[in-house]
């Protein structure tokens, strides 16, 4: 067991081997090698407890909501409990959490509602660092409403937002600032609280994509200060469900497309149609999995306090694995790394290229070593274009709670072999 320190209390966090025992997917083999899943930034593996929660709902409680018979009442209770659990995960309150098909769908829905109040010539600030889920909804408003997009530029030397650029972009015409908390392609963690504070001082609505941030750092929506913060449960060991925090007043003010008989109260007014109830139960179970990585005798701690301890420890482990990965790849001839170095605000996610090879070729070759890695632009298309590899793409490696040093070492050996073959 490992320990973390907080307020003078030492609390144990489950070992990597104990964590790995909860993931059936880790029993998969590729030839003579156990599979090492480095594709977490695109979606993590799922512990058995999450699958059991979804099965339990479907087999014993499956119903639609707000009716008087027992399984409907039970469904209402499960959804309310799930809101409370995800509220603890994000540092919110239960009535500030809503669910949807995925983060992208939720954000298109929110952006459309915001757009109803915008006029031609109003401005929205987006960033070159972001996943296009936080760009395309605003591009749609530019086409449909005549609003103007302003781009917060990416500094290709620091792999961060260009210093001082936001202040130059903000104006009385700025109505929305949309920013990512962390880059899913470069691992960059941005100063969201600072960006949001400046945007709100200018009177803008603030929207934060925390999809890549949430699996690596404890989200605190109060500290961020944004109007809306979105994430996806499948990035933190859950099913394919989107989650959105909406500041109560901001959610109430939205002119949302909705059916007349549908709920019009916060937070359910953000949700359209019948929700993925089993997925919502699974998203809550994913948070409970993380909470449960500290032992049962710490139940006196709140869920949020236990999550803080777990996320701090997992971040520390991820940072150590990232150093091993970064330093190992730096020593491989023909490999180029992209993103901020270790020791700077970032996640344990790294994109790289092997000179002379398309990213898909590298990913296919690494399968023989049992290493599953992602390839392409990961919908961070603007970043890929600015770096000059929109077609060839990048190889992306992410460290999750189940990643081991041995898996990193095996991956490094595989990349060395691929790079030698390309030389």
Steps between C-alpha positions, in 0.01 A plus 500: 500500500607859441414797717415862442511778754221752552431716804743290701311177422674205331255304283591189305415472131470163328811365332521474122475120521183526711356749251586280202317204655174693456531533118403189300636659180853462637465123458517542122812374323658592168703193404731430793458845656232633731342806342617835632228759442655840425184627329348649815481858365252363246317289757612302803425141587216428742511328840258216570312706757388742228368219281322349802329831579372527144381139497332542837306799372388330178409169660327624814396867471453579130221757451430852382492786748250691714225239524346350813585131470808354679753459218433856380542630853821296529626646170435852628698418815790349303522805273484740794773306680710504183466879480618524859801275435604689185449825691756380752733405215486852356466702821144605419152453650250239390274749321789616281566164327337383178568210264496445126612269222854641509683825557476600133124461482453685827714789383321532166177517701633767737661700219177501302317636804763769555491585130132591516600804701789609277496757224699542183841645585511357852829321568593158638856413601615145432853359523739332260591252775154348535327181395251592226208408725560845653549665162244357257189609700626858492592476131139397440382820670735701281329356194145514635498823702775707344710510816876543466751244627821629654781247544725485806826392335722206590867576572692223324803553724322454833202296373277734701273793423695797373572723799305825505282404203177463694517855629541624142200298381251590771270790421149628578384284209627176662198290600655155551845367587542126439817334625636155577639415842754261350606410147422142399780502242782689678412444866520874572307608810380859463435768761124469473424698814707793372341489155149474643556789741607729215212385281238551769639844579430581135142376540541180297340160553773245572504139382771251599577166336636289788481165319874439495563676830254301714679162489830653615422783742226565753246729335385792714230692317482759776870579462466506120212746529351412160135498404517155342755220542468181299662156523445141386473198730672265255824692552498422875417126499129530431259445207432728206305777671552876496484707819454876530524732796288808449511794738141520621430851375671433167298183439174672593575782254551276197242518222512125445332309220252275682171316483210684663416221751866429585642609839591871500679512834872502576686275428264274304421775250847434354403141418304409187294183470535183703851473634743206502401392851732200515787717374430763765503227766831384354646852506420521871657157551818624328528778757427251777779279360742790539366585845540135601874505433541614859409237764162463662617617839525852359124524450503783753648714223257654253488363146661820374784474753565139404499592132754773570733248662459248219544750217810650665659157525402392148636827363829439680525150355409627155767770521765238584395280208501802272860584593597140414317527169631846406862428588490159331359634175745791500780246474356334189651626174239609248228574757366854554294589810230767517366682803626656823777311683467321835481725803266750334117510521394208282342154497670163460424500127761527226482530122801418286606419146742249354677671212402362162192312620134588514356468849274211397802299383662541842182404683457186290861398557470543877209256518758219468644608837156495663496880513174665393560866413287761325588673172374798304407853603257400780258773386756759609517580131616860534804392704589233244474752218716757679767237563489395134379143539127514429525203262768284662375557853667416829545197720341565839577320824308553820566370851196383699456370854580147380818587305825346627870574465545166324243598239681830438832315463343256253354788300838673487665184368230475236545860387878448478443201271255690280731803479799285402295343225405843368856636503 
